[in-house]
Amino acid sequence: MVEALLDTAATWLSGRGADSDIVVNSQCRLVRNVAGSPFPNQCHDDDRSAVEQQLTQAFEALNLLQSGKYWSVQRMDPTEAKFLAERRLITTSLVNARGPRGAYISDDQSMSIIVNDADHVTYVALNSGQQLQETWARVNLVADTLAGAIDFAFNERLGYLTSAVGELGTGLKLEAVLHLPGLVMSGNMASLRT
């Protein structure tokens, strides 16, 4: 099933981008949950299926599927699912989860939208080098577009409702993977200690 992805190098592995000699990649992760539906770990398979159907219909209506494909992890060979997790396009918890679940993956493998993992929706964007602002901008655009079609769980006092207390509010996580030998060779390692 994933042969097309195997034959294409992920753009976030290109080694291009700001400070790419030190910063291997930048990642933005944003989680959301569908209003009126229990968190995935409390859902029955019928609930998970309804959420998956609602989201995949929205992906199609918003033309996301023109630049990528939705992959059902439930129907996928375990080796293929592990490959997608190694490419950081899905999580190992999604591979090991139960019931209807999957992910939209962009053709260039720089973005995925994970469905029915710990939360109903997890947006993941990856860029080569230090591009946190650009990575966030891409996730924000897709998240805002999807929010126009799906009602996400939100509380005026708490913000976006998530399955993990640490993500409550914004549901946002930004990270950069650093190449430690590159930091040492460039003389920037000492600046991290201060």
N, C-alpha and C positions, 0 to 999 in steps of 0.2 A: 503493500500500500504506500509506503513512504519513499519509494525508489526515487521519485522526482526530487525530494529533499536531500537524499543521499548524494545525488549527482551535482548539487548546487552548494557552493560554499556559502555559509552564512555571512552576511555583510558585516556583522559585528565582530567577526574574526579576521577582518581584512588587515588589521595593523595600521589603519589610517586614523586620522583624527588628532585633535590637540593632545599633546603629551603622550602619544601612543607608545613611546619608548618606555614609559613608566606606568601608564594607566592602560591595562589590557582592555577593559571595557567599562561602560557605564550602564547601569540598569535602573529603571523606574518601575515600581510595582504599586498598583492601586487596586484596592478591593471594594466591592459593593455587594449588597444583598437586595433581592427583589422584595419590595414591600408586600406584607400580607402572607408571606411564605416563611415557614420555619427555616432556621439555618440548615445547611445540607446534612450535618451530622444528626439532626433531629427529623429529617425528611424520610418519608417512605418512598419507595421507588416510583410510585405514581406522582408524588410531589416533585421529585427530581426530574422526571420525564416532562412534566408540565413546564417547569422552569427552563429546561433545555429547549423544549419546543418554542417557548415564548422568545428566548434569546436568539435561536437560530433563525426564526422568522424575522426578527429585528435586523440581524446581520444581513439577511437577504434584501429586506426593504431598504436598508441604508447602503446597498451596493458594496458592502465589505467583501462579499464573496467573489467580486470581480478581480480583486488583487490578492486573493488567498483562498484557503479552503478550510472547511470545518471537518475535523477528524474525530470520530467517535472512539474514545479509548476503550469502551466496552466491547467494541467489535474488532479491536486491534490485536495483533500478535504481541505478546509480552516483550519480545526483543525490539520490535518497532517502537513500542511505548518507552522502553528504556533509552533508545536512541534519542527520542524527542526530549526526554528528561536530561540526558547528557548535553544536548544542545541548549539547555536552559529554556526551552519553549514550553514545557510543562513541568510539574513537580513530581517527585517520587510519591508524595502522598496521593496525588491524582491517579498515578499508575496503580497504587494499592487500594484505592477507594472502591466502593461498591456502587452498583446501580448506574443509571444513565449519567454520563459525564463525557466531556471531550474538550476540544480547544480549536478555536479559529487560529490558523497560523498564516501569516503573510507570506507571499511567494519568496521574498528576499530574507525570510526568517529573522527579521528585526523586530517583529511584534507578534504577540499571541494574546488571545482572550480566552482564559481558562474558565470552563463552566463546571460548576458543582464539585469544587474541591472543598476546602474548609469553608469558603464563602461561595455564594452563587456565581460571582464574576470576579476574576482577577485579571487585570490588564498588566501585561509585561512588555516593556520595550527595552531593546538593547542597542547600544551603539558602540563602535570601536573608539578607543581613546577616551579622553575626558570630555564628555558631551552631556553633562547632567541637565543643563538647561534645555537643550534640543530634545533630549529623551523625554523630559517632563512635558514639553510642549506637544509632542506627538501623542502621548498618553492622554493628556488633558483634552486635546481636540477630539479623539475617538470617544473618550468617556462622556464629554459634553454632548456629542452627537447621539450616543446610545441613550443618554439620560432623557433626551427628547422623545424617545420611543418607549422607555421602560421606567416605571415608578420605583425608585430605590428607597430602601428603608432609611429614614432620616428623622432625627429628633432635634427640636429647636435648641435644647440645652446641651445634648451630648454630641450632636453632629451625626455623621453616617454611622449606622449600627453595623458592627462587624462581629465575627465569631470569636476574635481574640481581643481582650481588653486593651492590649498595647496598641492596637490599630484603630480603636474607637475614636471617632472624630473625623479625621481626614482619610484614614485608610491608606495613607501614602508612605512609601519607603523608597528612598534613593540610596544607591550604593555604587561604589567604584571598586573594581578589582585591580590591585596594584601589583606590579612586578617588582618584588623586593630587590633582586640583583640590579635591576635598572635604577632603582632609587640610590643604591650604594654607589654604582658606577657614575651616576650623574652628580653625586655629592649632596643629594637632597635628603638622605636618611636622617641626618642630625636634626633637620628642621621639623621632623615628625615627633621628636622627643620633647619639644618645648610646648 
